[in-house]
Amino acid sequence: MKGDFKAGFYCPEGKLVIELDGSRHYSEEGIIRDIRRDRFIESPGLRIPGFSDREILENLTGVLEKIWSYL
């Protein structure tokens, strides 16, 4: 994916970008950067569910189910 942002995972067939949000995403600077990133990624019609590190560690099945629901 081109632009100022790097996607954690990009599935062009599903128009899906998946982001894994670690602790740096919860600072004021991280939140602003994420908002800009999301607007950039969503502008061509892509979807971008984000998951926290904690959510993945504690509820991997739920995360995978949510990802499948987008495809």
C-alpha positions in Angstrom: 0.0 0.0 0.0 1.5 3.4 -1.0 1.4 6.5 1.1 2.8 7.7 4.3 1.5 4.7 6.2 2.4 1.1 6.4 -0.4 -1.4 6.8 0.0 -4.3 9.3 -1.8 -6.5 6.9 -3.4 -5.7 3.6 -5.9 -8.0 1.7 -6.7 -6.3 -1.7 -9.3 -8.9 -2.6 -11.3 -8.2 0.6 -10.5 -4.4 0.6 -9.3 -5.0 4.1 -6.5 -3.5 6.1 -5.8 -4.9 9.6 -3.9 -3.0 12.2 -2.5 -4.3 15.4 -2.4 -1.5 18.0 0.3 -1.6 20.6 0.8 0.9 23.4 2.3 3.6 21.2 -1.1 4.0 19.6 -2.6 5.3 22.9 -0.5 8.4 23.3 -1.9 11.7 22.0 0.6 11.7 19.1 -0.4 8.1 18.3 -4.1 8.8 18.3 -3.7 11.7 15.9 -1.4 9.6 13.6 -4.0 6.8 13.7 -6.9 9.1 12.8 -4.9 10.5 9.8 -3.9 6.9 8.8 -7.5 5.7 9.0 -8.8 8.5 6.8 -6.1 7.9 4.2 -6.8 4.1 4.2 -10.6 4.4 4.2 -10.7 7.0 1.4 -10.6 4.5 -1.4 -13.2 2.3 0.2 -11.0 0.0 2.3 -12.1 -1.2 5.7 -9.7 -1.1 8.7 -10.6 -3.0 11.8 -8.0 -2.4 14.5 -7.1 -4.8 17.3 -5.1 -4.1 20.4 -2.3 -6.4 21.4 -4.3 -7.3 24.5 -7.4 -8.2 22.5 -5.4 -10.6 20.3 -3.7 -12.2 23.3 -6.9 -12.6 25.3 -9.5 -13.3 22.6 -7.8 -14.5 19.4 -10.9 -16.5 18.4 -13.0 -13.4 18.6 -10.5 -11.4 16.6 -10.4 -14.1 13.9 -14.2 -14.3 13.7 -14.3 -10.5 13.3 -11.8 -10.6 10.5 -13.7 -13.4 8.7 -16.9 -11.3 9.0 -15.3 -8.6 6.9 -14.3 -11.1 4.1 
